[in-house]
Amino acid sequence: MTALEKIVNNLWRWSTTLRMRSPAHRCRDIERQAGYLQPEHCAPPPPRPRSGTMWFIRDGCGIVCGVITWMLVFYAEFVVLFVMLLPSKSIAYSLVNGALFNSLAFLALASHFRAMLTDPGAVPKGNATKEFIESLQLKPGQVVYKCPKCCSIKPDRAHHCSVCKRCIRKMDHHCPWVNNCVGENNQKYFVLFTMYIALISLHALMMVAFHFLYCFEEDWTKCSTFSPPATVILLILLCFEGLLFLIFTSVMFGTQIHSICTDETGIEQLKKEERRWAKKTKWMNMKAVFGHPFSIAWLSPFATPDHGKADPYQYVV
């Protein structure tokens, strides 16, 4: 063998050795091993919370946004009742609009309460233990994903939330206005919250328009218990609030319905993730969020949706 042939053979062996030791090759061999996920680096999983434990995110920004939301609804209540309805000469007009507005406002706040205090679908924290990984009985070629931030084995379609500090199943986004993530368990309540806020905003704008017309035709001192300047300022502020929230919540409601019908969360659309789950009809996707079967309970924030025979989440890819 000539010197040139020896050099070529040595280069071929050296390149083969590098390929065998490359990170990609090693991952294919040891992704299925429990040691690759380094379970010893994870702290022991915390004790499971009791069934009656309330879910609440201790985030300063989210708490402030939640309080502001309630205060804005109460402000609208105040203006509608004390500026427009109570001074009205028509008792029927006041009763019908008062009952409608207060019912929608109550449903909106109840939906906000449920969206804020419902576990959105948090993955058990610290379950990346050696025992749990081995219990999955991984086969050659199968892969599991570990979240390095909360030491959890992530099921399919789960993403980590830096605010909640947990991995959330079917996480759509984290909403500071409800101080919670929007996930598989509370998406119904978030959709109802945006819908009812949009409805009361539209109703308030219509009443403001009618009240302005009424005050222009009548004496401003008789159309409200407040002075004319105070009445105008209160109505303009309510008009601005109603218009802003109508646009914002209508857009959010539309995007949420589109996300549900396409069975693709906001994060999955943003990251353009490959679709690995079975495709269903739009009606089946709606029932998966609002419950089986269709009923008036879809519109109630007090009815917990029955997801029926939901597909089990896969830890193995």
C-alpha positions, 0 to 999 in steps of 0.5 A: 500500500502506497503512502497516498493510500494510507493517508486516504484510509486514515482520513476516511476512518477519522471522518467516520469516527467524527460522524459516530461521535457527533451530537446528532448521532449520539442523540439518536442512540441515547434519546430513548435512555432515561439517563439522557434526560438527566432525571437526577438533576431534577428536584423531587416532584412536589406533593400533589395538590389536593382536589379542592386547591384553588389555582391562582397565579401570583403575578403582580402585572396579572393581578393589577390587570385583573383588578383593572378589568373588574373596575372598568366593568363596575364603572360601566355599571355605574354610568349605565345605572345612575347616569342613563337608566335611573333618570329615564322617564320610561320605566320599561326602557330602564327595566329591560336594558338594566336587566339585559346589561346586568345579566351580561355583565354578571356572566362576563365577570363570572367567565373572567373569574373561572378563566382566572382560577381554573387550572389551564392544563398544567403538566405535573411539575418535576415528573422527569424522574427515572422511574416515570421515564422507564415506565414509558417503556420507550422503544428504539426510535421513540423520543420524549421531551423534557422541559429543562425549566420545570423538569417535566416530561412534556406531552404532545402540544404542551408549551412552557409558560414563563409566567405560570412557570409550568408546562401547559397542555394546548397552551394558546397564550398567557393573558394578563387580563385574566392573570392566567394561561389560556389552555385546554381546561379554561379556553371555554371560559376565556372565549365566553369572557371575550364574548360577553365583554364585547356584548356589554360594550356594544350594548353600552355604546347603543345606550350612550347614543340613545341617551345623547339624542334624548339629552339633545332633544330635552333639557340637559338638566333633566336627563341626568341627576348629574350636572351637564358637564359631568354627564358629558364627561362620564358618557364620553369616557364610557363611549371610549371604554366601550369602543376600545373593549368592543374592538379588542374583545371582538378580535380576540373572540374571532381569533379564539373561534378560528383557533378552535375550529382549526384545532391549532393554538396561537403558539402552534400557529406562531411557531408553524409547528408540524401537525402531528395530531389527527384532523377533526371536523370544526364541529368536533373541535368546538365540542372538544372545548365547550363540551359534549353534546351541544346544549345551552351550557355552552354559554354558561361559565358555571358549567364545566365542559364534558370533553367526552372521550378525549384523545389521551395525550402522548408523551412519546413521539 
